[in-house]
Amino acid sequence: MGQKVKRFFRFYPFIQDFNFQLNMMNTIERAIQAFLSHNNYPQFDLKAILFDMDGVLFDSMPNHALSWHTVMKAHGLDLSCEEAYLHEGRKGDDTIQIVCRKQGVIISDKETKAIYKEKTEIFKILPTPVRMAGSYELLKKVMSDGLIPMLVTGSGQASLLDSLNVSFPGVFLKERMVTAFDVKLGKPNPEPYLKALEKGNLKPWETIVIENAPLGIEAAHKAGLFVVVVNTGPLSDSILWEAGANLFYPSMLALHEAWEKIMEYFKLKI
């Protein structure tokens, strides 16, 4: 093999990495420009980052999916674990009502609340969900950038909400949280994210959203917000893109590793 060919292959990994970085930078810039243009917003002036909880901060969706499947089966209803991911972000009562309607079952509000209570009890006896890899490290970067982390979740799962301060000490203040208890309409309605803007006294171009679920992505998109998506579950990438993703990463760890580069572009006057 000639010396020129040897030198090429020696530097090929570097060339590949350089091309990947260049493509990523172009993708970020294009996504920001397209978003601002589409919404007729001024330049970004980031002040806060809005985080979903399940599947973003906690690796809790497998437990949610299993508890939903179990409780539905106990009541003669059919909801597979994978289908449960499509309902991620909804208020629990809404999920039950939708599943019942699709299967021709009429259920009272009292019965709905009883089923949801059973679901929460099943969830509590499952192994405690751990922090999603990269989530705490990303939160530390967000705060070191002088940005405020806020929580926007459709969950009413008290065991997880109570563990936020244990898993992420000093990060999420109660006045900077929107949960199922704060809204009438859950995701995919934009109300949770609009409530977050209200609580944080934020304009849409002063924040971005980190989501993993189709309904949450849709809710943030309808609220006029820029959505960074992480695919931490079994759903195909195309489902998440179609829901309204602006940027996409395969995991929270990947997002954490790309964060500095992303922030460089949000600080530019594009």
C-alpha positions as CSV (number, residue, x, y, z in Angstrom):
1,M,0.0,0.0,0.0
2,G,1.4,3.4,-1.0
3,Q,2.4,6.0,1.6
4,K,-0.3,8.4,0.5
5,V,-3.0,5.7,0.9
6,K,-1.6,4.8,4.3
7,R,-1.7,8.4,5.4
8,F,-5.3,8.8,4.2
9,F,-6.5,5.8,6.2
10,R,-4.6,7.0,9.3
11,F,-6.5,10.3,9.2
12,Y,-9.8,8.9,7.9
13,P,-11.4,8.6,11.4
14,F,-10.5,12.3,12.0
15,I,-12.1,13.2,8.7
16,Q,-15.2,11.2,9.6
17,D,-15.5,12.9,13.0
18,F,-15.0,16.3,11.4
19,N,-17.7,15.7,8.8
20,F,-20.1,14.5,11.6
21,Q,-19.4,17.6,13.6
22,L,-19.9,19.8,10.6
23,N,-23.2,18.1,9.7
24,M,-24.4,18.5,13.3
25,M,-23.6,22.2,13.4
26,N,-25.4,22.8,10.1
27,T,-28.4,20.8,11.4
28,I,-28.6,22.9,14.6
29,E,-28.3,26.2,12.7
30,R,-30.9,25.2,10.1
31,A,-33.3,24.0,12.8
32,I,-33.0,27.3,14.7
33,Q,-33.4,29.4,11.6
34,A,-36.4,27.5,10.4
35,F,-38.1,27.7,13.8
36,L,-37.7,31.4,14.2
37,S,-38.8,32.1,10.6
38,H,-41.9,29.8,10.8
39,N,-43.0,31.4,14.1
40,N,-42.0,35.0,13.2
41,Y,-40.0,35.2,16.4
42,P,-37.1,37.5,17.2
43,Q,-33.7,35.9,18.0
44,F,-33.5,33.5,20.9
45,D,-32.7,34.9,24.3
46,L,-32.6,31.8,26.5
47,K,-33.6,32.1,30.2
48,A,-34.9,28.6,31.0
49,I,-35.0,25.0,29.9
50,L,-38.3,23.0,30.2
51,F,-37.8,19.4,31.0
52,D,-40.3,16.5,30.8
53,M,-39.8,14.0,33.6
54,D,-40.6,10.3,32.6
55,G,-38.1,9.1,29.9
56,V,-36.1,12.3,30.2
57,L,-35.1,12.7,33.9
58,F,-36.0,9.2,35.1
59,D,-35.8,5.9,33.3
60,S,-39.3,5.3,34.5
61,M,-41.2,4.5,31.3
62,P,-40.7,0.7,31.4
63,N,-42.4,0.7,34.9
64,H,-45.2,3.0,33.7
65,A,-45.8,0.8,30.6
66,L,-45.9,-2.4,32.7
67,S,-48.2,-1.0,35.4
68,W,-50.6,0.4,32.7
69,H,-50.6,-3.0,30.9
70,T,-51.2,-4.9,34.2
71,V,-54.0,-2.7,35.5
72,M,-55.8,-2.6,32.2
73,K,-55.7,-6.4,31.8
74,A,-57.1,-6.7,35.4
75,H,-60.1,-4.7,34.3
76,G,-60.6,-6.6,31.0
77,L,-59.0,-3.9,28.9
78,D,-56.2,-4.2,26.3
79,L,-53.2,-1.9,26.4
80,S,-49.8,-3.4,25.4
81,C,-46.6,-2.1,26.9
82,E,-45.6,-0.6,23.6
83,E,-48.9,1.2,23.2
84,A,-48.5,2.7,26.6
85,Y,-45.6,4.7,25.3
86,L,-47.9,6.3,22.8
87,H,-50.0,7.6,25.8
88,E,-46.9,8.9,27.6
89,G,-47.5,12.4,28.8
90,R,-51.3,12.2,29.2
91,K,-53.0,12.7,32.5
92,G,-53.8,9.2,33.9
93,D,-57.5,9.7,33.9
94,D,-57.4,10.7,30.2
95,T,-55.5,7.6,29.3
96,I,-58.1,5.4,31.0
97,Q,-61.0,7.1,29.3
98,I,-59.4,7.0,25.9
99,V,-58.6,3.3,26.2
100,C,-62.2,2.5,27.4
101,R,-63.8,4.5,24.6
102,K,-61.8,2.8,21.9
103,Q,-62.9,-0.6,23.3
104,G,-66.5,0.4,23.7
105,V,-66.5,0.4,27.5
106,I,-68.4,3.0,29.4
107,I,-66.8,4.0,32.7
108,S,-67.6,6.5,35.4
109,D,-65.3,9.1,36.8
110,K,-65.3,7.2,40.1
111,E,-64.2,4.0,38.4
112,T,-61.6,5.9,36.4
113,K,-60.0,7.3,39.5
114,A,-60.1,3.9,41.2
115,I,-58.3,2.3,38.2
116,Y,-55.7,5.1,38.2
117,K,-55.1,4.6,41.9
118,E,-54.5,0.9,41.2
119,K,-52.0,1.8,38.5
120,T,-50.1,4.0,40.9
121,E,-50.0,1.2,43.5
122,I,-48.6,-1.2,41.0
123,F,-46.0,1.4,39.9
124,K,-44.8,1.8,43.5
125,I,-44.0,-1.9,44.1
126,L,-41.9,-2.1,40.9
127,P,-38.1,-1.4,41.2
128,T,-37.4,2.3,41.8
129,P,-36.6,4.1,38.5
130,V,-33.1,5.4,38.3
131,R,-32.0,8.7,36.8
132,M,-31.7,8.7,33.1
133,A,-28.0,8.5,32.1
134,G,-26.7,12.0,31.4
135,S,-29.8,13.8,32.9
136,Y,-28.1,15.1,36.1
137,E,-25.0,16.0,34.2
138,L,-27.0,18.0,31.7
139,L,-28.9,19.8,34.5
140,K,-25.6,20.8,36.0
141,K,-24.6,22.3,32.6
142,V,-27.9,24.1,32.3
143,M,-27.5,25.7,35.6
144,S,-23.8,26.6,35.0
145,D,-25.0,28.4,31.9
146,G,-27.2,30.6,34.1
147,L,-30.4,29.0,32.8
148,I,-33.4,28.0,35.0
149,P,-34.5,24.3,34.8
150,M,-38.3,23.9,35.0
151,L,-40.3,20.7,35.1
152,V,-43.3,20.1,32.8
153,T,-44.8,16.6,33.3
154,G,-48.2,15.0,32.7
155,S,-47.5,12.7,35.6
156,G,-49.4,12.7,38.9
157,Q,-47.2,9.8,40.2
158,A,-46.5,11.1,43.7
159,S,-43.6,8.6,44.3
160,L,-41.6,10.0,41.4
161,L,-42.5,13.7,42.1
162,D,-41.4,13.3,45.7
163,S,-38.1,11.8,44.6
164,L,-37.1,14.7,42.4
165,N,-35.3,16.5,45.2
166,V,-33.5,13.3,46.2
167,S,-32.3,12.4,42.7
168,F,-31.8,16.1,41.6
169,P,-31.1,18.0,44.8
170,G,-31.7,21.7,44.7
171,V,-32.7,21.7,41.0
172,F,-36.5,21.9,40.7
173,L,-38.3,24.4,42.9
174,K,-42.0,23.8,43.4
175,E,-42.9,27.1,41.8
176,R,-41.0,26.0,38.7
177,M,-42.9,22.8,38.3
178,V,-46.0,22.0,36.2
179,T,-47.6,18.6,36.9
180,A,-50.9,16.8,36.3
181,F,-52.2,18.6,39.4
182,D,-51.7,22.1,37.8
183,V,-53.7,21.7,34.6
184,K,-57.2,20.7,33.4
185,L,-56.0,19.5,30.0
186,G,-52.9,17.3,29.8
187,K,-50.6,16.7,26.9
188,P,-51.0,16.8,23.8
189,N,-52.9,20.0,24.7
190,P,-50.5,22.9,25.0
191,E,-51.8,23.9,28.4
192,P,-48.9,22.4,30.4
193,Y,-46.3,24.3,28.4
194,L,-48.3,27.5,28.3
195,K,-48.7,27.2,32.1
196,A,-44.9,26.8,32.4
197,L,-44.4,30.0,30.3
198,E,-46.8,31.7,32.7
199,K,-45.1,30.4,35.8
200,G,-41.7,31.3,34.5
201,N,-42.7,34.7,33.1
202,L,-41.2,33.5,29.8
203,K,-41.7,34.3,26.1
204,P,-41.6,31.4,23.7
205,W,-38.1,32.4,22.3
206,E,-36.7,32.6,25.9
207,T,-36.9,28.8,26.4
208,I,-36.6,25.4,24.8
209,V,-38.2,22.0,25.6
210,I,-36.5,18.7,26.2
211,E,-39.0,15.9,25.5
212,N,-39.1,12.2,24.6
213,A,-42.8,11.4,24.0
214,P,-45.0,12.1,20.9
215,L,-47.8,13.7,23.0
216,G,-45.3,15.9,24.9
217,I,-43.6,17.0,21.6
218,E,-47.0,17.8,20.1
219,A,-48.0,19.8,23.2
220,A,-44.8,21.9,23.1
221,H,-45.0,22.4,19.4
222,K,-48.6,23.7,19.7
223,A,-47.4,26.0,22.4
224,G,-45.0,27.5,19.9
225,L,-41.8,26.2,21.5
226,F,-38.6,24.8,20.2
227,V,-38.4,21.0,21.0
228,V,-35.2,19.1,21.5
229,V,-36.2,15.4,21.4
230,V,-34.4,12.4,22.9
231,N,-35.5,8.9,21.9
232,T,-35.2,7.0,25.1
233,G,-37.9,4.4,24.4
234,P,-39.0,1.8,21.8
235,L,-40.9,4.1,19.4
236,S,-39.4,4.7,16.0
237,D,-37.6,8.0,15.3
238,S,-40.1,8.9,12.6
239,I,-43.0,9.0,15.1
240,L,-41.1,11.6,17.2
241,W,-40.1,13.7,14.2
242,E,-43.7,13.7,12.9
243,A,-44.9,14.9,16.3
244,G,-42.9,18.1,15.8
245,A,-39.3,17.6,16.8
246,N,-36.9,20.5,15.9
247,L,-33.7,18.7,17.0
248,F,-33.2,15.0,17.7
249,Y,-30.7,13.0,19.8
250,P,-30.7,9.2,20.4
251,S,-30.3,9.6,24.2
252,M,-30.0,12.0,27.1
253,L,-26.3,11.1,27.2
254,A,-25.9,12.1,23.6
255,L,-27.7,15.4,24.3
256,H,-25.5,16.0,27.3
257,E,-22.4,15.5,25.1
258,A,-23.7,17.9,22.5
259,W,-25.0,20.6,24.8
260,E,-22.1,23.0,24.6
261,K,-22.2,23.0,20.8
262,I,-26.0,23.5,20.9
263,M,-25.7,26.4,23.3
264,E,-23.1,28.1,21.0
265,Y,-25.8,28.3,18.3
266,F,-28.5,29.5,20.6
267,K,-26.2,32.3,21.8
268,L,-25.5,33.4,18.3
269,K,-27.7,36.1,16.8
270,I,-29.0,34.0,13.9
